[in-house]
Amino acid sequence: MKKLSFVLVVLLTCILVFNVYASEVDTTKSATELREERIATAIENVWNKYDLASFQIGITDPIIWIETEKMDYKKEWLTYLKKNVSNSDLEHYNIEISERK
Protein backbone atom coordinates (compact mmCIF):
# COMPACT_ATOMS: atom_id res chain seq x y z
CA MET A 1 0.00 0.00 0.00
CA LYS A 2 2.85 2.38 0.83
CA LYS A 3 4.47 1.62 -2.48
CA LEU A 4 1.27 2.43 -4.39
CA SER A 5 0.85 5.71 -2.49
CA PHE A 6 4.44 6.66 -3.23
CA VAL A 7 4.02 5.91 -6.96
CA LEU A 8 0.82 7.99 -7.09
CA VAL A 9 2.48 10.96 -5.37
CA VAL A 10 5.46 10.82 -7.73
CA LEU A 11 3.17 10.50 -10.76
CA LEU A 12 1.01 13.46 -9.70
CA THR A 13 4.12 15.56 -9.04
CA CYS A 14 5.46 14.79 -12.51
CA ILE A 15 2.14 15.71 -14.11
CA LEU A 16 1.96 19.00 -12.20
CA VAL A 17 5.53 19.96 -13.10
CA PHE A 18 4.93 19.16 -16.76
CA ASN A 19 1.70 21.24 -16.84
CA VAL A 20 3.38 24.25 -15.23
CA TYR A 21 6.25 24.08 -17.71
CA ALA A 22 3.94 23.61 -20.71
CA SER A 23 1.72 26.56 -19.77
CA GLU A 24 4.77 28.78 -19.17
CA VAL A 25 6.09 28.02 -22.66
CA ASP A 26 2.71 28.86 -24.20
CA THR A 27 2.43 32.26 -22.50
CA THR A 28 6.02 33.47 -22.78
CA LYS A 29 6.57 36.00 -25.56
CA SER A 30 9.66 35.93 -27.70
CA ALA A 31 12.11 38.82 -27.87
CA THR A 32 10.84 39.63 -31.36
CA GLU A 33 7.23 39.85 -30.18
CA LEU A 34 8.20 42.11 -27.29
CA ARG A 35 10.23 44.34 -29.63
CA GLU A 36 7.29 44.63 -32.04
CA GLU A 37 4.96 45.56 -29.17
CA ARG A 38 7.29 48.32 -27.94
CA ILE A 39 7.60 49.82 -31.43
CA ALA A 40 3.85 49.55 -32.13
CA THR A 41 3.02 51.25 -28.84
CA ALA A 42 5.38 54.12 -29.60
CA ILE A 43 3.84 54.60 -33.06
CA GLU A 44 0.26 54.37 -31.80
CA ASN A 45 0.94 57.05 -29.17
CA VAL A 46 1.36 59.72 -31.88
CA TRP A 47 -1.16 58.44 -34.43
CA ASN A 48 -3.04 61.76 -34.69
CA LYS A 49 -0.09 64.07 -34.12
CA TYR A 50 1.65 63.05 -37.37
CA ASP A 51 -1.44 62.20 -39.47
CA LEU A 52 -0.73 58.49 -39.54
CA ALA A 53 -2.81 56.49 -42.02
CA SER A 54 -1.40 53.04 -41.23
CA PHE A 55 1.71 51.17 -40.19
CA GLN A 56 3.01 47.64 -40.31
CA ILE A 57 5.95 45.96 -38.66
CA GLY A 58 7.31 43.24 -40.91
CA ILE A 59 7.70 39.76 -39.55
CA THR A 60 9.46 38.11 -42.48
CA ASP A 61 10.87 41.37 -43.90
CA PRO A 62 12.64 43.51 -41.31
CA ILE A 63 10.85 46.72 -42.31
CA ILE A 64 8.63 49.17 -40.48
CA TRP A 65 6.19 50.59 -43.03
CA ILE A 66 4.60 53.90 -42.06
CA GLU A 67 1.96 55.46 -44.28
CA THR A 68 0.99 59.07 -43.55
CA GLU A 69 -1.65 61.40 -44.93
CA LYS A 70 1.07 63.95 -45.79
CA MET A 71 4.80 63.54 -46.35
CA ASP A 72 5.40 66.77 -44.42
CA TYR A 73 6.10 64.72 -41.29
CA LYS A 74 8.79 62.37 -42.58
CA LYS A 75 11.63 64.02 -40.64
CA GLU A 76 9.48 64.26 -37.53
CA TRP A 77 8.66 60.54 -37.74
CA LEU A 78 12.31 59.55 -37.98
CA THR A 79 13.25 61.87 -35.12
CA TYR A 80 10.38 60.61 -32.99
CA LEU A 81 11.24 56.95 -33.55
CA LYS A 82 14.92 57.49 -32.76
CA LYS A 83 13.99 59.37 -29.61
CA ASN A 84 11.22 57.09 -28.31
CA VAL A 85 12.28 53.61 -29.42
CA SER A 86 15.56 52.13 -28.27
CA ASN A 87 18.37 51.78 -30.77
CA SER A 88 18.59 48.07 -29.98
CA ASP A 89 14.97 47.69 -31.17
CA LEU A 90 15.35 49.88 -34.26
CA GLU A 91 18.57 48.27 -35.44
CA HIS A 92 16.57 45.19 -36.48
CA TYR A 93 14.46 47.14 -38.98
CA ASN A 94 14.62 49.46 -41.96
CA ILE A 95 12.07 52.26 -41.89
CA GLU A 96 9.99 53.17 -44.94
CA ILE A 97 7.70 56.19 -44.80
CA SER A 98 5.30 56.90 -47.65
CA GLU A 99 2.33 59.12 -48.37
CA ARG A 100 -1.13 57.65 -48.68
CA LYS A 101 -2.50 57.97 -52.20
Buried (B, 14 or more C-beta within 10 A) or exposed (E): EEEEEEEEEEEEEEEEEEEEEEEEEEEEEEEEEEBBEBBBEBBEEBEEEBBBBEBEBBEEEEEBBBBBEEEEBBEEBEEBBEEBBEEEBBEBBEBEBEBEE
